[in-house]
C-alpha cells in the first residue's frame, strides 16, 4: 500500500436464517471490512486532497477481494455499500475520498455491477458507529435489497485516523415483501432498473 499507515483491518461476517418468519431456502450472508488508517490531513485544513484517492485504490481492492472470498465468490454477491468514519481531527470531506477507491474496487471485482455504490460518512469520536447502506449491485431500485449493516470499533477512529468501510451481501432481506422491482426483472441498462 503506497504510503498508507494502516493500524488494523477488521472483517465481520454474519448469516441470517430467519426474522421471526419461516426459515427460507437460502440464508442471507453479509460481510463488512474496515481499515483503520492514519488520516494524513488530520489537524489542519488542506486544500489539495484529491491525490490521496490514488493511494487508497490498492487498499480498496485488497479488502474488496477479501469480502468476495468471505461470501464464497463474486457470483454470490448481490448487494454492496461503502462508508467512512473520520476521527475528530479530520473533516467530512476526507471521508469523501473513499467514494471512488472503495466503490470502483468492488465494481471491478463484480461483473455487471451497474448500480452506484451507496455510501455514508461522518465525523465521530472513538467508538463511533456507522450504518452503511446496501443496494443491489445491478439496479438501485431493487427494493428487496435495500439494507444496511452497522459497523464500528471500540478503539477507532482516533482523532488522527479514518476508518474506511466496504460491505457486501448475498441477497435480499430475509422475508422481503415490500414490493417494488424484483431482482429477476432487472433490465440492466442504467444501474437503476
Secondary structure, 3 states (H helix, E strand, C coil): CCCCCEEEEEEEEEEECCCCCCCCCCCEEEEEEEEEEECCCCCCCCCCCCCHHHHHHHHHHHHHHHHHHHCCCHHHCCEEEEEEEECCCCCHHHHHCHHHHHHHHHHHHCCCCCCCCEEEEEECCCCCEEEEEEEECCCCCCHHHCEEEEEEECCECCCCEEEEEEEEECCCCCCCCCCCCCHHHCCCCCCCC
